Amino acid sequence: MPGLIGKKIGMTSIFDGDGKNFPCTVIELGPCVVTQLKSNDVDGYEAVQIGFGEKKNAISPASGHAAKANTTAKSKYVEFREFGTPVSLGEVLTVAMFAEGEFVDIVGQSKGKGFQGVVRRHGFSGVGESTHGQHNRGRAPGSIGAGSDPSRVFKGMRMGGRMGNDRVKIQNLQILKVDAEKNLLVVKGSIPGAKQSLVIVER
């Protein structure tokens, strides 16, 4: 399998043999259950669907879907188109499929910042000096376009707006430690998302 679903626990640090301190993130990865095997004949494409976490108060269709794999309804499902090694329906996938020193990509939902102005969202410095009557323009965006021509604002203009809460992928993070007993994966550096948020770890 190219990846698993997990949950971000938080950040810590690890010392190596030379005494260097590395910031790292702890992820509860798996166990994940293969809940569906999609085929060209039935679904029009080939993919493997895996589930993670227990769904509380699951509705009947969700429970029936999971029952085909002899498991319970899951809170998160992810499909992988390219899965390499064959898997079977109902198979349990654990963090043991990853090895220390391996490099992975991690997908998560970044923290939402709400509506932010141009200074925080795009790094603008404001209009500038506070002299010459500019008493309240410190964090203003300034001009956004000409008046007569083109008489409109171009698409993509950097302005204030919603910031964060986006799907973010961080690539090439090194695995520092794998704890198969506790289903924990420790990767070097930070990953997107708040604590307890769901993430996808891909090879």
Secondary structure by P-SEA (a helix, b strand, c coil): ccbbbbbbccccccccccbbbbbbbbbbccccccccccccccccbbbbbbbccccccccaaaaaaaaaaccccccbbbbbcccccccccccccccccccccccbbbbbbcccccccccccccccccccccccccccccccccccccccccccccccccccccccccccccccccccccccccbbbbbcccccccccbbbbbcc
